[in-house]
Amino acid sequence: MEKKLKKRTIGDFGEQYTEFYHKPKEAIKHLKKVKHGECIAALFRSDIGDIDIVWGENEPKTNKGFGLNHIIEKHGKEIKQLGFEVEDFIPIVIQFGELSLSETKEEFILESKSFRIVIERTYKGKSKKWILTAFDLRKKPKSKR
């Protein structure tokens, strides 16, 4: 008997994958493979709720963008220097990072000693919690001239 595939919906970030509910590692690996779309409610934190992971975009020349693609392109090397793969690292910071709100109260900030992850609370005026970006908080050595 042939298994019927559930019809996928298309959201603001492309194809929406629902099969990774509360499975962040698998969701991140999937998005790294397909390089588009979003995994709905792949992450969960009790004081935030469900969090989506979007593939997003990154401009190589300026390194500006959002989502998983941006985090990998801009901070992938730093995450590896800390001894992690991105699919392991993001869930750890989400679960154990110290929670605060941005000054504008539009984003959740989750911070560890070395990294910050920003969770956007809306998209196009609608309530939606999704990973926007990340920042390396470690001090950079000053370049010698």
C-alpha positions as CSV (number, residue, x, y, z in Angstrom):
1,M,0.0,0.0,0.0
2,E,1.4,3.4,-1.0
3,K,1.8,5.9,1.8
4,K,0.2,9.3,1.1
5,L,2.3,12.3,1.7
6,K,0.8,15.2,3.6
7,K,0.5,18.2,1.4
8,R,2.9,20.9,2.4
9,T,1.9,24.5,2.9
10,I,3.8,27.5,1.8
11,G,4.5,30.2,4.3
12,D,6.3,33.6,4.3
13,F,9.7,31.8,4.3
14,G,8.7,29.1,1.7
15,E,7.8,25.4,2.3
16,Q,6.7,24.7,5.9
17,Y,8.0,21.5,7.4
18,T,5.9,20.2,10.3
19,E,7.4,16.8,10.8
20,F,10.2,18.3,13.0
21,Y,8.0,19.3,15.8
22,H,10.3,19.8,18.9
23,K,13.1,18.1,17.0
24,P,15.6,20.9,16.5
25,K,18.6,18.8,15.6
26,E,16.8,17.0,12.8
27,A,15.1,20.3,11.7
28,I,18.5,22.1,11.3
29,K,20.0,19.1,9.5
30,H,17.0,19.1,7.1
31,L,17.2,22.8,6.4
32,K,21.0,22.6,5.8
33,K,20.2,19.9,3.2
34,V,17.3,21.5,1.4
35,K,18.4,25.1,1.8
36,H,14.9,26.6,1.8
37,G,11.7,26.8,3.9
38,E,11.0,26.7,7.6
39,C,10.5,24.1,10.3
40,I,7.5,25.0,12.3
41,A,7.8,24.6,16.1
42,A,11.1,22.8,15.9
43,L,12.3,24.4,19.1
44,F,10.6,24.8,22.4
45,R,11.4,26.7,25.6
46,S,8.9,26.8,28.4
47,D,9.1,30.5,29.0
48,I,8.9,31.4,25.2
49,G,6.9,28.5,23.7
50,D,7.3,27.1,20.2
51,I,10.0,28.6,18.0
52,D,10.3,28.1,14.3
53,I,13.6,27.7,12.4
54,V,13.7,29.4,9.0
55,W,16.4,28.8,6.4
56,G,16.5,32.6,5.6
57,E,19.1,34.3,3.5
58,N,22.6,35.8,3.7
59,E,24.3,38.3,1.4
60,P,27.8,37.1,1.0
61,K,29.4,40.5,0.3
62,T,28.0,42.2,3.4
63,N,27.2,39.1,5.5
64,K,23.8,40.6,6.3
65,G,20.8,38.4,6.5
66,F,18.6,36.3,8.8
67,G,17.8,32.8,9.7
68,L,19.8,29.6,9.8
69,N,21.6,30.4,6.5
70,H,22.8,33.7,8.0
71,I,24.0,32.0,11.2
72,I,25.9,29.3,9.4
73,E,27.5,31.8,6.9
74,K,28.4,34.4,9.5
75,H,29.1,32.3,12.6
76,G,29.7,28.8,11.5
77,K,33.4,28.9,12.0
78,E,33.1,30.4,15.5
79,I,30.6,27.7,16.4
80,K,33.0,25.1,15.2
81,Q,35.8,26.8,17.2
82,L,33.7,26.3,20.3
83,G,33.6,22.5,19.5
84,F,30.0,22.3,18.1
85,E,28.0,21.7,15.0
86,V,25.3,24.3,14.5
87,E,22.6,21.6,14.9
88,D,23.9,20.9,18.4
89,F,24.8,24.5,19.3
90,I,21.5,26.3,18.6
91,P,19.3,24.0,20.8
92,I,21.8,24.3,23.7
93,V,21.8,28.1,23.6
94,I,18.0,28.1,23.3
95,Q,17.5,25.8,26.3
96,F,20.2,27.2,28.6
97,G,20.7,30.8,27.5
98,E,19.7,33.6,29.8
99,L,16.5,35.1,28.6
100,S,15.9,38.8,28.2
101,L,13.9,41.2,25.9
102,S,15.5,43.6,23.4
103,E,15.2,47.3,24.2
104,T,12.3,47.5,21.7
105,K,10.7,44.4,23.3
106,E,10.3,43.0,19.7
107,E,12.8,40.2,20.2
108,F,13.7,37.6,22.8
109,I,17.5,37.5,23.5
110,L,19.0,34.2,24.7
111,E,22.6,34.6,25.8
112,S,25.4,32.4,27.0
113,K,29.0,33.4,27.9
114,S,30.1,33.2,24.3
115,F,27.0,33.6,22.1
116,R,23.7,35.4,21.7
117,I,20.7,34.2,19.7
118,V,17.9,36.5,18.8
119,I,14.3,35.2,18.4
120,E,12.0,37.6,16.5
121,R,8.5,37.8,18.0
122,T,6.6,38.8,14.9
123,Y,6.7,38.7,11.1
124,K,4.8,41.1,8.9
125,G,2.7,42.3,11.9
126,K,1.7,38.8,12.9
127,S,2.7,36.8,16.0
128,K,5.5,34.4,15.0
129,K,8.5,33.3,17.0
130,W,11.5,32.5,14.8
131,I,15.3,32.5,14.9
132,L,16.5,35.8,13.4
133,T,20.2,35.8,14.0
134,A,23.1,35.1,16.3
135,F,26.2,37.0,17.6
136,D,29.6,35.8,18.8
137,L,30.2,37.6,22.1
138,R,33.8,36.6,22.6
139,K,36.4,39.3,22.5
140,K,38.2,39.5,19.2
141,P,42.0,39.9,19.3
142,K,43.0,43.3,17.9
143,S,44.6,43.0,14.5
144,K,48.3,44.0,14.3
145,R,49.1,46.6,11.7
